[in-house]
Amino acid sequence: MDFRRYYVPNAVVFITQVVQGRAPIFRDEAHLALLRFTLRRVKELHPFSALGYVFLPDHFHLLIKPTGDSTFSQIMHSLKPNFTKAYKRAIGMTGSVKFWQKRFWEHTIRDEKDFECHLDYIHFNPVKHGLVTKPEDWVHSSFLVWKERGAYPDGWGRSIPPSIAEFDWSSGE
């Protein structure tokens, strides 16, 4: 299968990365802290703006905008092996391990509505997965930052937001 990624200069990109077998590795706060640390280190090598994020037990979503010469693929191809090596050291593992699913999913944000839908999806994800009943109760996301900016009213996300319910996720519209 010929797999191609498309790169749009100065674009915001929505990324989903899943742990192999959906193992809930990031339930462990130390492993989640290691992921966040690794992401910060990758950001030094491959600069980007993090516009939105959520870290869940078995996967994460990011909304990023590369700000240097690196592409979102280079960012992810740095994050995945560097985290895996650090994780193996942290738990005293030797030998090979397939930590991540083979590929990550990406979507280039097309316009303001598309951005809003994907940001809402990120922030609603912990509720969708039954981890909390309110987005503000999930501390591993950018929800509170966006709420403080006035993007979300009180009570947002207690039910499926219209921007997500009405969005056709198959076509990106």
PAZAPA-4460 file (N, C-alpha, C; in steps of 0.05 Angstrom, whole numbers, plus 32768, in hexadecimal, padded with zeros to 4 digits):
% residues 173
    n_x    n_y    n_z   ca_x   ca_y   ca_z    c_x    c_y    c_z   seq   type   mol
   8011   7FE8   8000   8000   8000   8000   8011   8019   8000     1      M     A
   800C   802B   7FEE   801A   8044   7FEC   800D   8058   7FFE     2      D     A
   801A   8060   8013   800F   8072   8027   801B   808D   8024     3      F     A
   800B   80A2   8020   8016   80BD   801C   8009   80D0   8030     4      R     A
   801A   80E2   8039   8010   80F8   804A   8013   8112   803A     5      R     A
   8001   8124   803F   8002   813E   8031   8009   8154   8045     6      Y     A
   801B   8164   803C   8025   817A   804D   801D   8195   8042     7      Y     A
   8010   81A4   8052   8007   81BF   804B   8017   81D3   805C     8      V     A
   8027   81E4   8050   8037   81F7   805F   8025   8208   8072     9      P     A
   802F   820B   808B   8022   821B   809F   8007   8211   80A8    10      N     A
   8001   81F8   80A3   7FE7   81EC   80AA   7FE7   81E2   80C6    11      A     A
   7FCF   81E3   80D2   7FCA   81D5   80EC   7FC2   81B9   80E5    12      V     A
   7FCC   81A6   80F5   7FC7   818A   80F0   7FBC   817C   8109    13      V     A
   7FA7   816D   8105   7F9B   815C   811A   7FA8   8141   8118    14      F     A
   7FB3   8137   812F   7FC1   811D   812F   7FB5   810B   8144    15      I     A
   7FB2   80F2   813D   7FAA   80DD   8151   7FBF   80C7   8150    16      T     A
   7FC9   80C0   8168   7FDC   80AA   816A   7FD2   8097   8180    17      Q     A
   7FD2   807D   817A   7FC7   8069   818B   7FDD   8056   8194    18      V     A
   7FDC   804D   81AD   7FEE   8039   81B8   7FE6   801E   81AC    19      V     A
   7FFB   800E   81A5   7FF6   7FF3   819A   7FE3   7FE3   81AC    20      Q     A
   7FCF   7FD8   81A0   7FBB   7FC8   81AE   7FAA   7FD8   81C2    21      G     A
   7FAB   7FF2   81BF   7F9C   8005   81D1   7FA2   8000   81EE    22      R     A
   7FBB   7FF8   81F4   7FC3   7FF4   8210   7FC2   800F   821E    23      A     A
   7FB6   800F   8236   7FB2   8029   8245   7FCB   8032   8254    24      P     A
   7FE1   8034   8246   7FFB   803B   8252   7FFA   8056   8260    25      I     A
   7FEC   8069   8255   7FEC   8084   8260   7FD9   8088   8278    26      F     A
   7FCD   8072   8281   7FBF   8074   829B   7FD4   8079   82B2    27      R     A
   7FEC   806F   82AD   8002   8073   82C0   800C   8090   82BD    28      D     A
   800A   80A0   82D1   8012   80BC   82D0   802F   80C0   82C8    29      E     A
   8040   80AD   82D1   805D   80AF   82CA   8061   80AB   82AC    30      A     A
   8052   8099   82A0   8055   8095   8283   804A   80AD   8274    31      H     A
   8034   80B8   827D   8029   80D0   8271   803C   80E8   8273    32      L     A
   8048   80EA   828B   805C   8100   828E   8074   80FC   827C    33      A     A
   807C   80E4   8277   8092   80DE   8265   808A   80E5   8248    34      L     A
   8071   80DF   8240   8068   80E7   8226   8068   8105   8222    35      L     A
   805F   8113   8236   805E   8131   8235   807B   813C   8233    36      R     A
   808C   8131   8243   80A8   8139   8243   80B5   8134   8228    37      F     A
   80B0   811D   821C   80BA   8116   8202   80AF   8129   81ED    38      T     A
   8096   8130   81EE   808A   8142   81DB   8097   815E   81DD    39      L     A
   809D   8167   81F5   80AA   8181   81F9   80C6   8180   81EC    40      R     A
   80D5   816A   81F0   80EF   8167   81E4   80EE   8166   81C5    41      R     A
   80DA   8158   81BB   80D6   8157   819D   80D0   8173   8193    42      V     A
   80C1   8183   81A2   80BA   819E   819A   80D4   81B0   8198    43      K     A
   80E8   81AA   81A8   8101   81B8   81A6   810F   81B2   818B    44      E     A
   810E   8199   8183   811B   818F   816A   810B   8197   8151    45      L     A
   80F1   8195   8154   80DE   8199   813D   80C9   81AC   8147    46      H     A
   80CE   81C6   8146   80BB   81DA   8152   809F   81D8   8147    47      P     A
   808C   81DB   8159   8070   81DC   8152   8060   81EA   8168    48      F     A
   8049   81F5   8160   8036   8200   8174   8022   81EA   817A    49      S     A
   801E   81E5   8193   8009   81D2   819C   7FF0   81E2   81A1    50      A     A
   7FDC   81DF   8190   7FC3   81EE   8193   7FAD   81E0   81A2    51      L     A
   7FAF   81C6   81A4   7F9C   81B6   81B3   7FA7   819A   81B7    52      G     A
   7F9F   818E   81CD   7FA8   8173   81D3   7F96   8165   81E7    53      Y     A
   7F97   814B   81E6   7F8C   813A   81FB   7F9B   8120   81FB    54      V     A
   7FA3   8118   8214   7FB1   80FF   8218   7F9E   80ED   8227    55      F     A
   7F98   80D5   821B   7F86   80C2   8226   7F96   80A9   822D    56      L     A
   7F8A   8096   823B   7F9A   807E   8244   7FA7   806F   822D    57      P     A
   7F9B   806E   8216   7FA6   805D   8200   7FAB   806C   81E6    58      D     A
   7FA7   8086   81E5   7FAC   8095   81CD   7FAD   80B3   81D4    59      H     A
   7FB5   80C3   81C0   7FB4   80E0   81C4   7FAD   80ED   81AA    60      F     A
   7FA3   8106   81AC   7F9D   8117   8196   7FAC   8131   8199    61      H     A
   7FB6   813C   8183   7FC4   8155   8184   7FB9   8167   816D    62      L     A
   7FB9   8180   8171   7FB5   8194   815C   7FCE   81A5   815C    63      L     A
   7FDF   81A1   8148   7FF9   81AF   8148   7FFD   81BE   812E    64      I     A
   800E   81D2   812F   8016   81E1   8118   8035   81E2   8118    65      K     A
   8042   81D2   8106   805F   81D4   8104   8068   81F1   80FF    66      P     A
   807C   81FA   810D   8085   8216   810A   80A1   8219   80FF    67      T     A
   80AE   8202   80FC   80C9   8203   80F0   80C9   81F5   80D5    68      G     A
   80DF   81E9   80CF   80E2   81DB   80B6   80D7   81BE   80B7    69      D     A
   80D1   81B4   80CE   80C7   8199   80D1   80AA   8196   80C9    70      S     A
   80A3   817E   80C0   8087   8178   80BA   807B   816A   80D2    71      T     A
   8060   8166   80D2   8053   8158   80E8   805D   813B   80E8    72      F     A
   8064   812F   80D1   806F   8114   80D0   8089   8112   80DF    73      S     A
   809B   8126   80DB   80B4   8126   80E9   80B0   8129   8107    74      Q     A
   809D   8138   810E   8097   813B   812B   808E   8121   8137    75      I     A
   807C   8113   8129   8072   80F9   8133   8088   80E4   8132    76      M     A
   8098   80E4   811D   80AD   80D0   811A   80C4   80D5   812D    77      H     A
   80C5   80EC   813A   80D7   80F1   8150   80CA   80E9   816B    78      S     A
   80B1   80F0   816E   80A3   80EB   8187   80A1   80CD   818D    79      L     A
   8098   80BE   8179   8092   80A1   817E   80AB   8091   8187    80      K     A
   80C1   8091   8178   80D7   8081   8181   80E5   808C   819A    81      P     A
   80E6   80A7   819D   80F3   80B2   81B5   80E3   80AB   81CE    82      N     A
   80C8   80AC   81CC   80B8   80A4   81E3   80BC   8087   81E9    83      F     A
   80BC   8076   81D5   80BE   8059   81D9   80D8   8052   81E6    84      T     A
   80EE   805E   81DE   8108   805A   81EA   8108   8062   8208    85      K     A
   80FD   807A   820D   80FC   8084   8228   80EA   8072   823A    86      A     A
   80D4   8069   822F   80C1   8058   823D   80CF   803E   8245    87      Y     A
   80DD   8032   8231   80EB   8019   8236   8100   801C   824D    88      K     A
   810F   8033   824C   8123   8038   8261   8115   803B   827C    89      R     A
   80FE   8049   827C   80F0   804E   8295   80E6   8035   82A3    90      A     A
   80DE   8021   8292   80D3   8009   829E   80E8   7FF2   829F    91      I     A
   8101   7FF8   8296   8116   7FE4   8296   8112   7FCE   8281    92      G     A
   8107   7FD5   826A   8102   7FC1   8255   8119   7FC1   8241    93      M     A
   8121   7FAA   8239   8134   7FA7   8224   8127   7F98   820C    94      T     A
   8133   7F99   81F6   8128   7F8C   81DF   8114   7F9E   81D0    95      G     A
   8108   7F93   81BB   80F6   7FA3   81AB   80DA   7FA2   81B6    96      S     A
   80CB   7FB7   81B0   80AF   7FB8   81B8   80A1   7FC9   81A2    97      V     A
   8089   7FC1   819C   8078   7FD0   818A   8065   7FE0   819C    98      K     A
   806D   7FF9   81A2   805D   8009   81B5   8045   8016   81A8    99      F     A
   8049   8022   8190   8035   8032   8183   8029   8022   816C   100      W     A
   8010   8029   8165   8005   801F   814C   8017   802A   8136   101      Q     A
   8018   801C   8120   802B   8022   810B   802A   803E   8101   102      K     A
   8013   8048   80FB   8011   8063   80F0   8001   8075   8103   103      R     A
   8002   808E   80FE   7FF1   80A1   810C   7FDD   80AC   80F8   104      F     A
   7FC7   80B6   8101   7FB3   80C1   80F0   7FB6   80DF   80F0   105      W     A
   7FB4   80EC   80D9   7FB6   8109   80D8   7FA1   8115   80C6   106      E     A
   7F9A   812D   80CB   7F87   813C   80BB   7F90   8159   80BB   107      H     A
   7F93   8165   80A4   7F9A   8181   80A1   7F81   8192   80A5   108      T     A
   7F82   81A4   80B7   7F6C   81B6   80BD   7F67   81C8   80A5   109      I     A
   7F4F   81CA   809C   7F48   81D9   8084   7F3F   81F6   8088   110      R     A
   7F31   81FA   809F   7F26   8215   80A4   7F1F   8217   80C1   111      D     A
   7F14   822E   80C9   7F0D   8233   80E5   7EF9   821F   80F0   112      E     A
   7EE5   8218   80E0   7ED1   8205   80E9   7EDD   81E9   80EE   113      K     A
   7EEF   81E1   80DC   7EFD   81C8   80DE   7F0E   81C8   80F7   114      D     A
   7F1C   81DE   80FD   7F2C   81E1   8115   7F1A   81DE   812E   115      F     A
   7F04   81EC   812E   7EF1   81EB   8145   7EE7   81CE   814A   116      E     A
   7EE0   81C1   8135   7ED6   81A5   8137   7EEB   8193   8143   117      C     A
   7F03   8195   8139   7F19   8183   8143   7F21   818B   8160   118      H     A
   7F21   81A4   8166   7F27   81AD   8182   7F11   81A2   8195   119      L     A
   7EF8   81A5   818C   7EE2   819B   819D   7EE4   817D   81A0   120      D     A
   7EEB   816F   818A   7EEE   8152   818C   7F04   814A   81A0   121      Y     A
   7F1A   8158   819F   7F30   8153   81B2   7F26   8157   81CF   122      I     A
   7F18   816D   81D4   7F10   8173   81EF   7EF9   8162   81F9   123      H     A
   7EE8   8158   81E7   7ED2   8147   81EF   7EDB   8129   81F2   124      F     A
   7EF2   8123   81E7   7EFB   8107   81E7   7EFB   80F8   8202   125      N     A
   7F04   8105   8217   7F03   80F7   8231   7EE6   80F0   823A   126      P     A
   7ED3   8102   8233   7EB7   80FC   8239   7EAD   80E6   8228   127      V     A
   7EB3   80E7   820E   7EAC   80D2   81FB   7EB5   80B7   8204   128      K     A
   7ECD   80B5   820F   7ED8   809B   8218   7ED0   8094   8234   129      H     A
   7EBF   80A4   8241   7EB4   809E   825B   7EC9   80A2   8272   130      G     A
   7EDD   80B1   826D   7EF2   80B6   8282   7EE9   80CB   8296   131      L     A
   7ED9   80DE   828D   7ECE   80F4   829D   7EB2   80FA   8293   132      V     A
   7EA3   810A   82A2   7E89   8112   8298   7E89   812F   828E   133      T     A
   7E9F   813E   8294   7EA2   8159   828C   7EBF   815D   8281   134      K     A
   7EC3   816A   826A   7EDE   816E   8260   7EF1   817B   8273   135      P     A
   7EE7   818D   8283   7EF9   819B   8296   7F04   8189   82AC   136      E     A
   7EF9   8172   82AF   7F03   815F   82C3   7F1B   814E   82B9   137      D     A
   7F20   8150   829F   7F37   8141   8294   7F4F   8154   8292   138      W     A
   7F62   8150   82A3   7F79   8163   82A5   7F8D   8160   828F   139      V     A
   7F8B   814A   8280   7FA0   8145   826B   7F97   814F   8250   140      H     A
   7F8C   8167   824F   7F83   8173   8235   7F86   8191   8237   141      S     A
   7F83   819D   8220   7F85   81BA   821E   7F6A   81C8   8223   142      S     A
   7F56   81B9   822C   7F3B   81C4   822F   7F3B   81DD   8241   143      F     A
   7F47   81DC   8259   7F45   81F2   826B   7F53   820B   8260   144      L     A
   7F68   8207   8251   7F76   821E   8244   7F62   822C   8231   145      V     A
   7F55   821C   8221   7F41   8228   820D   7F29   8233   821B   146      W     A
   7F21   8227   8231   7F0A   8232   8241   7F11   824D   824C   147      K     A
   7F29   824F   8257   7F32   8269   8262   7F34   827F   824C   148      E     A
   7F38   8277   8234   7F39   828A   821D   7F1D   8292   8214   149      R     A
   7F09   8285   821F   7EED   828B   8218   7EE2   827A   8201   150      G     A
   7EF0   8265   81FA   7EE7   8254   81E4   7ED0   8242   81EB   151      A     A
   7ECD   823C   8205   7EB8   822A   820F   7EA8   8236   8226   152      Y     A
   7E8E   8235   8224   7E7D   823F   823A   7E7C   822A   8250   153      P     A
   7E73   8232   8267   7E6F   821F   827D   7E5B   820A   8274   154      D     A
   7E61   81F1   827B   7E4F   81DB   8274   7E54   81CE   8259   155      G     A
   7E67   81D9   824A   7E6D   81CE   822F   7E77   81B1   8233   156      W     A
   7E6E   81A0   8221   7E78   8185   8220   7E6B   8171   8233   157      G     A
   7E55   8179   8240   7E46   8166   8251   7E35   8153   8240   158      R     A
   7E31   815B   8227   7E24   814B   8213   7E33   814F   81F9   159      S     A
   7E2D   813F   81E5   7E3D   8141   81CC   7E39   815D   81C0   160      I     A
   7E4F   816B   81BC   7E4D   8186   81B1   7E43   8185   8194   161      P     A
   7E33   8198   818C   7E28   8198   8170   7E3E   8198   815B   162      P     A
   7E55   81A5   8161   7E6B   81A6   814D   7E75   818A   8147   163      S     A
   7E73   8178   815A   7E7D   815C   8156   7E66   814B   814B   164      I     A
   7E4E   814E   8156   7E38   813E   814E   7E31   8142   8130   165      A     A
   7E33   815B   8127   7E2C   8161   810C   7E42   815F   80F8   166      E     A
   7E5A   815A   8101   7E71   8159   80F0   7E74   813D   80E2   167      F     A
   7E78   813E   80C8   7E7C   8125   80B9   7E9A   811E   80BA   168      D     A
   7EA1   810D   80CC   7EBD   8106   80D1   7EC9   80F7   80BA   169      W     A
   7EB9   80EA   80A9   7EC4   80DB   8093   7ECE   80ED   807D   170      S     A
   7EC2   8103   8079   7ECA   8115   8063   7ED9   812D   806C   171      S     A
   7EDA   8132   8086   7EE8   8149   8091   7ED7   8162   8090   172      G     A
   7EBD   815F   808B   7EAC   8177   808A   7E98   8177   80A1   173      E     A
***
